[in-house]
Amino acid sequence: MAALAPHKRGPKAKPEGIALARLRELERQNAQLRERLAQAETIIDVQKKISSLLGLSLSSPLSGANA
């Protein structure tokens, strides 16, 4: 009877391969997030420089949330 039971076809998935694929995906996401962070920090630096050139004072993020 066991011979008549349905079986999955093809090679069996290797747990190491699955973990390696997940690691690569996380590393790719990490690299993307690092790029976005660098871009955001650059934008913030430019905003600070522009505000100082225009003589505007920037409120801190915490004080802006309370207003």
N, CA and C atoms as a LAMMPS dump frame, in Angstrom:
ITEM: TIMESTEP
0
ITEM: NUMBER OF ATOMS
201
ITEM: BOX BOUNDS ff ff ff
-5.0000000000000000e+02 5.0000000000000000e+02
-5.0000000000000000e+02 5.0000000000000000e+02
-5.0000000000000000e+02 5.0000000000000000e+02
ITEM: ATOMS id mol type element x y z
1 1 1 N 0.813 -1.203 0
2 1 2 C 0 0 0
3 1 3 C 0.857 1.267 0
4 2 1 N 1.989 1.234 0.685
5 2 2 C 2.847 2.408 0.731
6 2 3 C 3.34 2.774 -0.663
7 3 1 N 3.516 1.802 -1.516
8 3 2 C 3.983 2.068 -2.873
9 3 3 C 2.929 2.8 -3.686
10 4 1 N 1.678 2.672 -3.324
11 4 2 C 0.599 3.33 -4.06
12 4 3 C 0.302 4.736 -3.544
13 5 1 N 0.869 5.12 -2.415
14 5 2 C 0.642 6.444 -1.846
15 5 3 C 1.299 7.504 -2.74
16 6 1 N 0.676 8.679 -2.877
17 6 2 C 1.269 9.729 -3.723
18 6 3 C 2.575 10.245 -3.122
19 7 1 N 3.514 10.518 -3.992
20 7 2 C 4.822 11.028 -3.581
21 7 3 C 5.094 12.331 -4.311
22 8 1 N 5.811 13.206 -3.688
23 8 2 C 6.24 14.428 -4.347
24 8 3 C 7.351 14.075 -5.32
25 9 1 N 7.305 14.718 -6.471
26 9 2 C 8.298 14.436 -7.489
27 9 3 C 9.41 15.477 -7.429
28 10 1 N 10.532 15.116 -7.987
29 10 2 C 11.647 16.039 -8.088
30 10 3 C 12.575 15.942 -6.897
31 11 1 N 13.671 16.708 -6.962
32 11 2 C 14.636 16.67 -5.86
33 11 3 C 14.058 17.308 -4.608
34 12 1 N 14.475 16.789 -3.492
35 12 2 C 14.01 17.329 -2.218
36 12 3 C 14.714 18.657 -1.937
37 13 1 N 13.967 19.578 -1.348
38 13 2 C 14.537 20.884 -1.014
39 13 3 C 15.531 20.718 0.118
40 14 1 N 16.657 21.376 -0.034
41 14 2 C 17.682 21.327 0.999
42 14 3 C 17.466 22.49 1.959
43 15 1 N 17.409 22.229 3.255
44 15 2 C 17.222 23.329 4.219
45 15 3 C 18.324 24.372 4.117
46 16 1 N 19.552 23.941 3.807
47 16 2 C 20.654 24.902 3.69
48 16 3 C 20.402 25.844 2.527
49 17 1 N 19.845 25.315 1.433
50 17 2 C 19.556 26.142 0.267
51 17 3 C 18.484 27.167 0.568
52 18 1 N 17.49 26.773 1.332
53 18 2 C 16.413 27.686 1.704
54 18 3 C 16.967 28.786 2.611
55 19 1 N 17.783 28.402 3.562
56 19 2 C 18.372 29.381 4.482
57 19 3 C 19.305 30.322 3.725
58 20 1 N 20.039 29.786 2.765
59 20 2 C 20.959 30.613 1.986
60 20 3 C 20.184 31.61 1.12
61 21 1 N 19.083 31.168 0.537
62 21 2 C 18.253 32.071 -0.267
63 21 3 C 17.671 33.174 0.611
64 22 1 N 17.229 32.814 1.805
65 22 2 C 16.678 33.81 2.735
66 22 3 C 17.761 34.808 3.146
67 23 1 N 18.962 34.309 3.393
68 23 2 C 20.076 35.185 3.762
69 23 3 C 20.384 36.167 2.641
70 24 1 N 20.401 35.684 1.415
71 24 2 C 20.677 36.567 0.273
72 24 3 C 19.591 37.629 0.135
73 25 1 N 18.332 37.231 0.331
74 25 2 C 17.227 38.19 0.248
75 25 3 C 17.358 39.252 1.338
76 26 1 N 17.695 38.845 2.538
77 26 2 C 17.853 39.806 3.635
78 26 3 C 19.045 40.73 3.395
79 27 1 N 20.12 40.204 2.834
80 27 2 C 21.275 41.043 2.524
81 27 3 C 20.923 42.058 1.441
82 28 1 N 20.124 41.648 0.459
83 28 2 C 19.696 42.558 -0.598
84 28 3 C 18.814 43.669 -0.018
85 29 1 N 17.886 43.287 0.853
86 29 2 C 17.026 44.287 1.495
87 29 3 C 17.846 45.234 2.361
88 30 1 N 18.831 44.696 3.065
89 30 2 C 19.69 45.511 3.921
90 30 3 C 20.436 46.543 3.081
91 31 1 N 20.958 46.12 1.935
92 31 2 C 21.68 47.04 1.061
93 31 3 C 20.756 48.139 0.552
94 32 1 N 19.531 47.774 0.182
95 32 2 C 18.569 48.775 -0.284
96 32 3 C 18.24 49.772 0.822
97 33 1 N 18.026 49.275 2.023
98 33 2 C 17.692 50.168 3.136
99 33 3 C 18.861 51.074 3.488
100 34 1 N 20.072 50.558 3.39
101 34 2 C 21.246 51.408 3.639
102 34 3 C 21.328 52.534 2.618
103 35 1 N 21.025 52.227 1.352
104 35 2 C 21.03 53.259 0.316
105 35 3 C 19.966 54.316 0.595
106 36 1 N 18.77 53.871 0.992
107 36 2 C 17.695 54.814 1.301
108 36 3 C 18.052 55.676 2.506
109 37 1 N 18.706 55.079 3.503
110 37 2 C 19.121 55.838 4.677
111 37 3 C 20.148 56.889 4.301
112 38 1 N 21.11 56.519 3.476
113 38 2 C 22.125 57.479 3.051
114 38 3 C 21.481 58.63 2.291
115 39 1 N 20.519 58.322 1.44
116 39 2 C 19.82 59.359 0.687
117 39 3 C 19.031 60.273 1.629
118 40 1 N 18.352 59.687 2.597
119 40 2 C 17.579 60.489 3.553
120 40 3 C 18.5 61.388 4.379
121 41 1 N 19.636 60.861 4.794
122 41 2 C 20.581 61.671 5.573
123 41 3 C 21.118 62.816 4.735
124 42 1 N 21.363 62.576 3.444
125 42 2 C 21.831 63.637 2.558
126 42 3 C 20.77 64.726 2.425
127 43 1 N 19.525 64.311 2.267
128 43 2 C 18.43 65.28 2.15
129 43 3 C 18.315 66.107 3.42
130 44 1 N 18.426 65.473 4.568
131 44 2 C 18.333 66.188 5.847
132 44 3 C 19.478 67.182 5.983
133 45 1 N 20.687 66.778 5.589
134 45 2 C 21.834 67.693 5.655
135 45 3 C 21.614 68.91 4.761
136 46 1 N 21.1 68.674 3.56
137 46 2 C 20.832 69.786 2.646
138 46 3 C 19.767 70.708 3.233
139 47 1 N 18.728 70.138 3.818
140 47 2 C 17.683 70.954 4.433
141 47 3 C 18.249 71.8 5.569
142 48 1 N 19.14 71.22 6.349
143 48 2 C 19.757 71.981 7.448
144 48 3 C 20.585 73.139 6.905
145 49 1 N 21.351 72.881 5.854
146 49 2 C 22.196 73.929 5.279
147 49 3 C 21.345 75.037 4.676
148 50 1 N 20.281 74.674 3.999
149 50 2 C 19.396 75.676 3.405
150 50 3 C 18.735 76.516 4.487
151 51 1 N 18.28 75.863 5.546
152 51 2 C 17.624 76.631 6.612
153 51 3 C 18.604 77.566 7.299
154 52 1 N 19.857 77.126 7.444
155 52 2 C 20.835 78.021 8.075
156 52 3 C 21.17 79.189 7.147
157 53 1 N 21.204 78.951 5.831
158 53 2 C 21.459 80.039 4.886
159 53 3 C 20.306 81.039 4.873
160 54 1 N 19.092 80.546 5.036
161 54 2 C 17.923 81.436 5.03
162 54 3 C 17.63 82.027 6.403
163 55 1 N 18.348 81.568 7.406
164 55 2 C 18.158 82.093 8.751
165 55 3 C 16.932 81.534 9.439
166 56 1 N 16.476 80.365 9.017
167 56 2 C 15.32 79.729 9.647
168 56 3 C 15.797 78.778 10.733
169 57 1 N 15.004 78.687 11.786
170 57 2 C 15.358 77.733 12.833
171 57 3 C 14.53 76.471 12.627
172 58 1 N 15.173 75.34 12.759
173 58 2 C 14.485 74.06 12.621
174 58 3 C 14.106 73.551 13.992
175 59 1 N 12.867 73.095 14.117
176 59 2 C 12.466 72.484 15.378
177 59 3 C 12.873 71.033 15.361
178 60 1 N 13.137 70.491 16.535
179 60 2 C 13.516 69.088 16.601
180 60 3 C 12.302 68.229 16.3
181 61 1 N 12.493 66.985 15.842
182 61 2 C 11.353 66.12 15.519
183 61 3 C 10.428 65.884 16.706
184 62 1 N 10.988 65.856 17.918
185 62 2 C 10.154 65.613 19.092
186 62 3 C 9.286 66.818 19.413
187 63 1 N 9.834 68.018 19.265
188 63 2 C 9.036 69.193 19.583
189 63 3 C 7.987 69.441 18.505
190 64 1 N 8.266 69.04 17.268
191 64 2 C 7.284 69.19 16.192
192 64 3 C 6.114 68.249 16.38
193 65 1 N 6.335 67.1 17.015
194 65 2 C 5.253 66.137 17.218
195 65 3 C 4.302 66.6 18.317
196 66 1 N 4.787 67.414 19.238
197 66 2 C 3.945 67.868 20.342
198 66 3 C 3.07 69.026 19.935
199 67 1 N 3.375 69.689 18.857
200 67 2 C 2.625 70.877 18.443
201 67 3 C 1.339 70.531 17.765
